[in-house]
Amino acid sequence: MRRALVLSVLLFVLSGCESTGAGGATLSPTAPFGLTEVDMPNTEADIVAAIQSMPPVIAGRRRAGPGAISASYGEEGIMWHIGALPENDPVVAMRGMSAAEWVAHQAEHRELGEVRESDLALDGELVWFVSEDFLENLGAPPEYSGTIYVMAWAHPHGSWSFYVQTTTMEGLREMVQDFALAVAG
């Protein structure tokens, strides 16, 4: 299980690395699954409260363990993951970016599939994108083959960016909707 969690976190970190692009499929923007209908939390305490109030099971996957500003779901294979990243995180801060700029940077330099400029959306008070790729394109071991979906978002003036990583589009949609419901309280 530890190996799956480490691979899950590694996949998200890799997604922010600069790249000339990996040849994955790209999803066009669709409704951001309820995120535009809630005010994004902008303090660590509010983010912790939202993530901790998410359901213990999402799409048949049980929460793997407690996390402060992140949570993992699943017991085997690639873990599904939701988390938040403050703009003062060393990876973001060393680039001198705001949370929204970090999301745009991730969209531009995807390791997990290409995101066309038109796929980076500003929808009201939300900057976001969805990406899709195959784990094999990342050099994952054979037991971790399949598709990976990533969504990242931020409020244009907020100091936190958020992300979800799953192995199904329906799972991504459900996890993001559950986060939006948790934020709405």
N, C-alpha and C positions, 0 to 999 in steps of 0.2 A: 504494500500500500504506500509506503514512503516513496518508492521509486515512481509510482504513478503521480503522487502529489508534486514531487520535484520536477517531473517532466511537464506537468500542467503549468507550474509557475514558470519554468524555462520557456515554454511556448509563448506565454504572454510577453515575457521580457524580450525574446527574440523578435516579437512582432514590432517592437519599437526601434530595432536596429536598422541602420541604413542599408539599402539594398538596391540592386539594379532591377529588382522585381523577380518574383517567383511565378511560374506559369500556372497559377490557379484560376479557377472560375471566379467571376465577380458578380456579386448580387447588386441589383439596382436598388436605390433607396426605396423603402416602403415606410409605412407608418411606424414611428419609433415606439410602438407597443405600450402606449400610455404615458411615456415619459414627459411629453409636452403638456400633460394635464396636471402635473404636480410641480411644486417648487423643489428644485434639487437641494439636498442638504449641503451646507457649506461649512459645517464644523465637524470635527472628529466625533464629538459626542452624538450628534444627530446621525452621522453615518453609521456609527457603531449600533445605535438604537435601531436603525432601519434594517441593517444586515442581520442583527440578532433576532429581529421579529419576523424574518422570512420563514416560510414553512419548513418543517423538519424534513419533508419529502417533496421533491419537485420532479415531475415526470417519472415517478417510480424510483428515483435516486435519493437515498437517505443522506442527510448532512453528515460529512465525514468527521467533523470536529469543529470546535469553536474557533473563531478567529475574531480579531478586533475589527479590522476594516476589510476583511475578506472572509469568504466561506467557500468550502469545497463540497461537492456532492458526488457520491458514488463510492463504490468499494473495490472495484477492479477496473483495470484498463485506464483509459484517459479520464481523469476526474473533470467534472464540470466545475467551473470556478466563476465567482463574482468578486469584485474587489474595487477599491478606490485607491487613487494615487494622489498625494498632495503635490502642489506645484513646487514645494520646497524639498521634495524627494531628490536625492543626489543626482539621479539619472536625468530628471527634468530640469533641476536647478542649474546643472552645469551647462545646459544649453540656453539658459536664460529665457525660458518659455513660460507663458501662462498655461493653465490647464487646457484651455481651448486650443491654443497653439500646439500643445503636445498631441492632442487628438488629431489635428490637421497634419502634424508631422508623421504620426503613425500611419495615417491614410496615404501619405505621399511615399513613405518608405516601407511598405509592407513586405514582410518576409512570408506572411501567411496569405498569399494571393495578392493580386494587384487590385488597387482601388482607383478607378478612374476619377479624375478631378470632379466629374459630375456626381460621383457617388459620395462625396463629402457634402453633407447637407447641413444647412442652417434652417432649422424648422422652429420658428418663433424664438424661444429662449433656449435652444439646444443645438449644439454642434455635434454631429454624430456620423458614424459610418458602420456598415456591416461588411464583413469579408468572409470568404469561403476558400479553403484550399485542402489539399491532401497531405496527411502526415508524412507520407513517403517523400514528398518534396522537401521536407525539412530534415531528412536523414534519420527519422525516428526508427527504432528497432522494429522488426517485422511484427512483433506482437502488438504494436501500437499503430496498425494501419487503419486507414479510413479517412473520413472527412472531418474537418474542424471548422467551426464557425466562430467568429469573433465580432463583437459589437463594442465600440468605445464611444463615449459621449462626455460632454462637459457643458456647463452653462457658460456662455460667452464671457461673463465677467466673474465667474466663480474661481475658487482656488483649488478645486478638486476635479480630477477626471475619473471616470468609472469605466469598467469593462466587464464583459461576460464572455466566457469561452465554453462552448458545448460541442457535442458531436452530432447534434441534429438541429435543423432550423426550428422545428417545433419546440425543442428544449430551450433554445435561445429565446424564442418568443415568450415561452412560459416563465423562464427565469427573470427576464426583464420586466414582464408584467407583474410578477410577484414582488419585485423590488419596488416598482411604482406604487403598488398597493401598500407596501410596508412604509414607504415614504409618506403616503397620504394619511397613514395612521388609521 
